[in-house]
């Protein structure tokens, strides 16, 4: 569930996450819980919940798990209250990192995040220290197999997308956060399209290419953050080498 401007990086992280499907379900379950808490248990009137449910289905999360998460958050079952927190800091060589968490114990999570940064040669900063280097955007990734680019672009732009970018084997559709749900639902409604990923992410304005020596520590930092149960999303502006990403 790591964010970057290129699907190559997202795909790399997604492959690692798929190997830990239980952890992925736990993270998505928390997103569903927060969406219900903030907007109610009815997906018809809660776009954030619709987005979370779509993400759950894309990750092959069982329907029973989705329903149970909604019931817990709406008070039908014993619920846990999660608090949203965002941490900003630096990895090796000034690489900017944003960490979004959902936790029932802020003190524990803060200590864990600080320890991970320190252990991997990074440092936590103050709120706003790196977020100005990122822009919040909706990102919908569509498999390009059998898809006409002009048709997809027309449908996406008509639904409210800002841009459609062709990559090798897929298309990236970018939206303003407020238009993300409408665009995702429009693309989802066309059965000719296969959505590979859809989420609102922090997209870096510029990227940093670290040295080979630093890249190992940066990868270790990102992996340790991803493996933490309280971490929902990790965003960074490192341009990591392709050979490492495909391992």
N, C-alpha and C positions, 0 to 999 in steps of 0.2 A: 504494500500500500504506500509505496514511496513515490513522491512526485517529482517530475522534471518536465522539461519542455519537449522531450523526445520519447516516443513510445519504446524505443530500444532500451532505455533505462527502466521505464515502467515495466516492460515485459520481463526484463532480467529479475526485478524484484518480485514480480508476480509469480515467476517460476519457483522462486525460493519460498514464497508464501504458500503456494499450492501444496508444497511438501508438508506444511504444517496447517492443514485445513481446519483442525479444531481451534487453533489460535485465531485463524481468520474469522471463523464463525463467532467467536467470542467478541472480537473487535466490532464486527458488523452488528452483533446483538446490542452492543452498547450504543452504537449510532442510532439504531432503531429506538432504543429506550429514551435517548435524549430528544429525538424527533417527536416521540409521543408526548413526552413531558412538556415540550415547548409548544406543540401545535395540536395535541389531541390524537386519539387512536384511530380516527377515520381517514384512510388514505385519500378519499375523494376530496376532502377539504384541507389536507395537509400535504403540500408538495414535497416538503423535506422527508416525510415518511414515505411517500411514493418513490423518491430517489433512493432512500435507504433500502426499501424492499426490492427495487430493481437491482441494486448492487448485490443484495443477498442472493437473488435468483441467478445473477450472472456468475456468482461464486458457487453455484449449485448447493446453496444452503437449503436443507429440507424445509418444507412448508410448515411442519410442526414446530420447528425451531423458531421460524419467523413469527408464527402466531403466539408462541409462548413468550417471546420477547415483548410483543405488543401488550399481551395481557399483564405481564409483570409491571410494565411501565404505567399501565392504566389503573393499577391497583387491584386487579382481579387476582393476582398472585403476589406473594411476598416480593417486594421490589427493593433494589439497591439504588440509591441516589448517586449519580455520577456528576462530578464537577469538571467542566472544561477548562483546561489551562494551555497556554502556549509558551514555549521556551525558545529563546533565540541565542545563537552562539556561533562560534567559529571552530572549524576543523583545522587541520594542518594547512599552512600557507594561505591563510585568510579565506578559506572556503566558507561561505555562509550556509548556516543550517537552521531550519525552523522545525520545531517538534510540537505536534499537537497531541494532547493527551486527554483521556477521559478516565477519571479515577475516583475511588471512594475514600482515598487517603492521600491528600495533597502532600503532606509532609514526607511520606514514604516515596512518592513519585518524584518530588523535587530532589530528594537525596540521591535517588537512583540515577536521574538524568545528569545531575552534577558529577556523580562518580564516573559515569560512562564517558562524558566529555574529558574529564581529567585523565582517565586511564588511557585514552587514545590520543593524548597530546593536543586536545582542544580546550576550549574554555567557554563557559556560559557568559552571556552578556546581559545587558539590561533590555527591557521591552522596547522594541523599535530599532534596535541596533543594526539589524540586517533586513527587517521586513520591507524597508523602503526599496530594496533591491529586487523585490518580487511584486507581481501583480496577480490578484485573485481572478481566476478565469474558470469557466466551465470547459472541460475537455472531454470530447466524445470521440473515441477511436473506432473506426469502422473498417472491417476487412474489405479490401478492394477487389476481391475475386468476383468477377461478373458484374461489377458496378460501373455504371457510366458516370464519369466525373462531373460532367456538366449537369446531369440530372440531379445527382446528389447535392451539388453546390446550389442549384436553384431551390431545391426543397429545403435545404438547411437555412439558406439566407431568408427565404420566405417565412420560415418558422421563427426567425429572430437571431440566427447565428451571425457572428462578426466576420468569420473567415473560415475557409476550408483549405487545408494544405495537403497536397499529395506527397506521400512518402513511399518508400519501397515496400509494397505489399499492403498498405493501409492508408486511410485518410484520417487526418486530425481535424476535427471540427471545434472551433473555439467560440465561446459565447461569453456574454456578460453574466455574472452570477445570477442576476434576476431573471435571465432568459433561459437558464440551463434546463430547468424542468420541461418547459414547453418544447425546446428543441429536441431534447432526449426523447420525449414522448412522440414527437412527429417522426423522428428517425426510427424509433422502435415500432411504430405502426406500420411501416413498410417492411413486409416480410422478406423482401429481396436483400435487406441489409442485415449484416451480422455485427453487432456491437461487441467489440473486444474489451472496452473499458469506458466507463462514464463516471465522472466525478468532478467536483469543484476543487481546483488545486491552486497552489501558489506557484506560479510560473516565473522563473528568474528572468530578469530583463537582459542580463549578460551572464556569460559563463566564465569559469576560471579553469584553466588546464593545469593541474598540479604536476609536480615532478613524479617520476616513477617511484622514487623513495617514499614520497608523502602519500601516494595513492593507496598503498597498502593500509596505512593507518586510517585514512579517510574511509575506506571500505569497511574496516573493522568497526569504526565508530557508527557508520550507518547500519551495519548488520546488528550490532548490539542494541541500538535504539529500536530497530524493527522487532527484535526478539523480546523486548520488554512488553509485558502484558498490558500496561497502562498506556502505551503509545499507540495512537491511531494512525497518524500520518507523519512522514518525515520528508521534508523538502530541502533541496540543496542546489547550489549552482556550480557544482563540479562537472567538468567535461571528462568523464571517465573513458579510458581506452576501450575500444571495441573488443579486443582480444580477451580482456578480463571479463567483460560483460557476458561473453558467450560461454564462459566456463561452466 
